[in-house]
């Protein structure tokens, strides 16, 4: 429990959540690019990719997507744990603290849907 009675504690925790959110988005974006890189190589070369080449970009991309989803969920859980330790003076009246948490959960769901789509369409 914090004894600062200062709303800046909440805002610092929220900035940390948003930094992890950007990290999760970057991992998911990089995973998407890596997964689609096999398609790009096939288009450029005009030849089909071998199964090992396609498999490598697929599984590396899916792994990055899943890492991004994990980062989003874990950072949301960590932020919620910090919120539970804050006093009522540290959270401004009427401030919606759960927006970043739900956005992280939504990002994780999108990453999982993309990962499932990539694996099933391969």
Secondary structure, DSSP 8 states (H G I E B T S, - for coil): ------THHHHHHHHHHHHHHHHHHHHHHHHHHHHHHHHHHHHHHSS---HHHHHHHHHHHHHHHHHHHHHHHHHHHHHHHHHHT--TTTS-TT--TTHHHHHHHHHHHHHHHHHHHHHHH-
